[in-house]
């Protein structure tokens, strides 16, 4: 099962972490893993390319994608980043609804340590 966590602080998104493998299908054919990966990667890439927001990203081959938004952002960039994170959340909820045994989403208060 993939564990996905959306982090918030003061009602705003501050980061995201997805880890694990869904186990839906073999590697290379797993549509649940692919969906979560595409959603997270697209969110980070869109922030960088469309908004100029560079998230602190950590990822590895064992299924981890972890990123934090910068703490200080101009109002327009903050608003855009929140919109993209909201789209990420909605996409994840849609995947979880379709494949509830393979993806668990949580929302947590922002962790202090990296």
One Martini backbone bead per residue (centre of mass of N, CA, C, O) as a GRO file, in nm:
protein
  114
    1UNK     BB    1   0.098   0.036   0.020
    2UNK     BB    2   0.031   0.364  -0.013
    3UNK     BB    3   0.167   0.648   0.154
    4UNK     BB    4  -0.005   0.961   0.201
    5UNK     BB    5   0.108   1.302   0.280
    6UNK     BB    6  -0.044   1.599   0.383
    7UNK     BB    7   0.081   1.909   0.464
    8UNK     BB    8   0.003   2.144   0.732
    9UNK     BB    9  -0.026   2.508   0.806
   10UNK     BB   10  -0.268   2.711   0.885
   11UNK     BB   11  -0.435   2.566   0.627
   12UNK     BB   12  -0.174   2.513   0.465
   13UNK     BB   13   0.024   2.392   0.246
   14UNK     BB   14   0.374   2.237   0.284
   15UNK     BB   15   0.346   1.922   0.187
   16UNK     BB   16   0.481   1.594   0.073
   17UNK     BB   17   0.425   1.225   0.106
   18UNK     BB   18   0.540   0.927  -0.061
   19UNK     BB   19   0.516   0.569   0.012
   20UNK     BB   20   0.571   0.294  -0.152
   21UNK     BB   21   0.371   0.017  -0.266
   22UNK     BB   22   0.074  -0.105  -0.376
   23UNK     BB   23   0.037  -0.406  -0.525
   24UNK     BB   24  -0.144  -0.421  -0.784
   25UNK     BB   25   0.124  -0.466  -0.959
   26UNK     BB   26   0.370  -0.493  -1.143
   27UNK     BB   27   0.639  -0.358  -1.228
   28UNK     BB   28   0.528  -0.138  -1.494
   29UNK     BB   29   0.189  -0.205  -1.427
   30UNK     BB   30   0.127   0.012  -1.199
   31UNK     BB   31  -0.129   0.241  -1.183
   32UNK     BB   32  -0.112   0.352  -0.896
   33UNK     BB   33   0.183   0.435  -0.886
   34UNK     BB   34   0.171   0.610  -1.138
   35UNK     BB   35  -0.039   0.815  -1.041
   36UNK     BB   36   0.110   0.921  -0.791
   37UNK     BB   37   0.368   1.005  -0.936
   38UNK     BB   38   0.243   1.203  -1.139
   39UNK     BB   39   0.109   1.394  -0.941
   40UNK     BB   40   0.363   1.478  -0.778
   41UNK     BB   41   0.551   1.561  -1.015
   42UNK     BB   42   0.362   1.769  -1.145
   43UNK     BB   43   0.346   1.958  -0.908
   44UNK     BB   44   0.648   2.029  -0.889
   45UNK     BB   45   0.690   2.117  -1.187
   46UNK     BB   46   0.473   2.341  -1.194
   47UNK     BB   47   0.594   2.518  -0.978
   48UNK     BB   48   0.854   2.574  -1.131
   49UNK     BB   49   0.752   2.652  -1.428
   50UNK     BB   50   0.495   2.848  -1.349
   51UNK     BB   51   0.610   2.993  -1.057
   52UNK     BB   52   0.913   2.955  -0.937
   53UNK     BB   53   0.893   2.709  -0.736
   54UNK     BB   54   1.121   2.560  -0.503
   55UNK     BB   55   1.122   2.256  -0.396
   56UNK     BB   56   1.205   2.029  -0.152
   57UNK     BB   57   1.348   1.731  -0.278
   58UNK     BB   58   1.275   1.374  -0.218
   59UNK     BB   59   1.403   1.082  -0.390
   60UNK     BB   60   1.347   0.728  -0.478
   61UNK     BB   61   1.344   0.386  -0.584
   62UNK     BB   62   1.147   0.296  -0.323
   63UNK     BB   63   0.893   0.526  -0.341
   64UNK     BB   64   0.994   0.818  -0.282
   65UNK     BB   65   0.807   1.130  -0.222
   66UNK     BB   66   0.943   1.448  -0.113
   67UNK     BB   67   0.800   1.774  -0.016
   68UNK     BB   68   0.875   2.128   0.027
   69UNK     BB   69   0.780   2.431   0.084
   70UNK     BB   70   0.848   2.732   0.104
   71UNK     BB   71   0.802   2.950   0.365
   72UNK     BB   72   0.869   3.188   0.162
   73UNK     BB   73   0.611   3.368  -0.019
   74UNK     BB   74   0.458   3.514  -0.238
   75UNK     BB   75   0.130   3.556  -0.277
   76UNK     BB   76   0.103   3.445  -0.570
   77UNK     BB   77   0.272   3.185  -0.524
   78UNK     BB   78   0.112   3.073  -0.290
   79UNK     BB   79  -0.156   3.047  -0.438
   80UNK     BB   80  -0.055   2.856  -0.663
   81UNK     BB   81   0.052   2.631  -0.476
   82UNK     BB   82  -0.224   2.571  -0.344
   83UNK     BB   83  -0.368   2.487  -0.601
   84UNK     BB   84  -0.179   2.251  -0.675
   85UNK     BB   85  -0.220   2.097  -0.408
   86UNK     BB   86  -0.526   2.062  -0.444
   87UNK     BB   87  -0.499   1.891  -0.700
   88UNK     BB   88  -0.340   1.667  -0.570
   89UNK     BB   89  -0.551   1.587  -0.363
   90UNK     BB   90  -0.778   1.519  -0.561
   91UNK     BB   91  -0.629   1.301  -0.719
   92UNK     BB   92  -0.579   1.114  -0.476
   93UNK     BB   93  -0.877   1.075  -0.398
   94UNK     BB   94  -0.955   0.941  -0.665
   95UNK     BB   95  -0.766   0.698  -0.639
   96UNK     BB   96  -0.869   0.600  -0.362
   97UNK     BB   97  -1.160   0.546  -0.455
   98UNK     BB   98  -1.076   0.330  -0.677
   99UNK     BB   99  -0.812   0.222  -0.467
  100UNK     BB  100  -0.836   0.158  -0.137
  101UNK     BB  101  -0.615  -0.086  -0.100
  102UNK     BB  102  -0.350   0.107  -0.228
  103UNK     BB  103  -0.442   0.388  -0.077
  104UNK     BB  104  -0.326   0.624   0.177
  105UNK     BB  105  -0.463   0.922   0.315
  106UNK     BB  106  -0.316   1.207   0.481
  107UNK     BB  107  -0.345   1.467   0.729
  108UNK     BB  108  -0.092   1.691   0.855
  109UNK     BB  109   0.091   1.848   1.055
  110UNK     BB  110   0.367   2.001   1.029
  111UNK     BB  111   0.672   1.921   1.029
  112UNK     BB  112   0.985   2.019   1.169
  113UNK     BB  113   1.137   1.803   1.043
  114UNK     BB  114   1.336   1.651   0.771
   0.00000   0.00000   0.00000
